[in-house]
Amino acid sequence: MKLPGFWSRPSDSPGWQARALAPLSAFATRLAAKRAAKSPTLIASIPVICIGNINLGGSGKTPTAIEIAARLQSRNLSVHIVSRGYGGKLAGPVRVDESFHRADDVGDEPLLLAAFAPTWVAKDRAAGVAAAQAMGAEVVLLDDGFQNPSVFKTCSIVVVDAKIGFGNGLVFPAGPLREPIEAGLERADLVLAIGNSSAQQHFHRVWDNKLTVPLSTASLQPLETGMDWEDLDVLPFAGIGHPEKFFETLRALGANIIRAEALDDHQPLTAPLMKRLELEAKALNAQLVTTEKDAVRLPKTFRQKVLTLPVRLNVPDWAAIDKVLAKAGL
């Protein structure tokens, strides 16, 4: 999701666009408050940990869910993940089957998550959590759904891109937020800022005085696969929240980006689109490269033609996250 320039401008000196959109933002804020005040329709008998965000667009929820699932699994817990299944046509609740379902059935993120833990897609989050519990889940990770009141959350982790932070601090459409920071953090137990050291310093400088809950930090690191990216001519494409982060990662690995194709988040990788990229890559003598999330949307005929660069969440200090998990009895 490409952020409009005025979304990053400080809220104490908003541009004309933000001022013009302020009445719509006020309306969206009232709607968010009304939604948050609703009582949950399901209080599960197992812990439900929400991994969500306050910002629109990608922030790193999927790699966070993967890493926290692995940490809980190392404690011999049966962890299930429940997702809305954005982009998928199945309403659910249905458990994702990697050998059967496709991204247009269940969405790309659930298909990726299913490789790490039993994953359910459900437009009705409460029904999804109930289905996971009925199938033996001892803890549920709610992927997204922080603003969805239907399920009682034992605890909630708000994930934020450290470089972007909370933008101008204003609610959509005047800014990038789903709800005011203060309102969101009232329901949160922890903020997890994801980014490199420079981005973390920026986040601390701008947002420390706004945080009312503990802060933990992490970064996304390429997974060692034995692939030598140094001086490799590539044409990367990505349909994630912030494609430029993927391109920056490739550059840091030494890859030579001949051209980059930034797609919309969750954009379908149709055969005509992929054929165009294939022909362009051949003309440039470059290798097509994409993200794990995009790779699950590739047409079968292109899966052997595109390299994938997987990344994993690196958490240098688990103390703050473990404290939140302990609150959930985990």
Disulfide bonds with the S-S distance in Angstrom:
none
